[in-house]
Amino acid sequence: MSSLTLPEHDNALFRNNENTAIVAWVCRALAARADAYGYALERLVIVTPSPTAVEVERALAMLRSRIGVYCQNGARAVLVAKD
């Protein structure tokens, strides 16, 4: 909108940047969770080999794929409004 005042513009920019930062944080947390699941699966298979490990590995691959799709822009830089 061209009729925004400078404080309104800065507030909107701040909210957009805050949302971007939250999405980036969630994407990093999801990637870390998937890595932790992968680590746990590797250790579990070493201790007790299981035929269902292949199914779990496929599910983990699907999870990582979906994280990649939804978070492809999730880690972009956050812009900061100038005073």
Contacts in CASP RR format, 6 or more apart in sequence:
PFRMAT RR
TARGET T0000
AUTHOR 0000-0000-0000
METHOD contacts of the structure
MODEL  1
MSSLTLPEHDNALFRNNENTAIVAWVCRALAARADAYGYALERLVIVTPS
PTAVEVERALAMLRSRIGVYCQNGARAVLVAKD
4 12 0 8 1.000
10 81 0 8 1.000
10 83 0 8 1.000
13 79 0 8 1.000
13 81 0 8 1.000
14 81 0 8 1.000
16 79 0 8 1.000
17 78 0 8 1.000
17 79 0 8 1.000
17 80 0 8 1.000
17 81 0 8 1.000
20 74 0 8 1.000
20 76 0 8 1.000
20 78 0 8 1.000
20 79 0 8 1.000
21 78 0 8 1.000
23 71 0 8 1.000
23 74 0 8 1.000
24 74 0 8 1.000
24 75 0 8 1.000
24 76 0 8 1.000
24 78 0 8 1.000
26 71 0 8 1.000
27 67 0 8 1.000
27 70 0 8 1.000
27 71 0 8 1.000
27 74 0 8 1.000
27 75 0 8 1.000
28 75 0 8 1.000
30 67 0 8 1.000
30 71 0 8 1.000
31 67 0 8 1.000
31 71 0 8 1.000
34 60 0 8 1.000
34 63 0 8 1.000
34 64 0 8 1.000
34 67 0 8 1.000
37 60 0 8 1.000
37 63 0 8 1.000
38 60 0 8 1.000
41 53 0 8 1.000
41 56 0 8 1.000
41 57 0 8 1.000
41 60 0 8 1.000
44 50 0 8 1.000
44 53 0 8 1.000
45 53 0 8 1.000
END
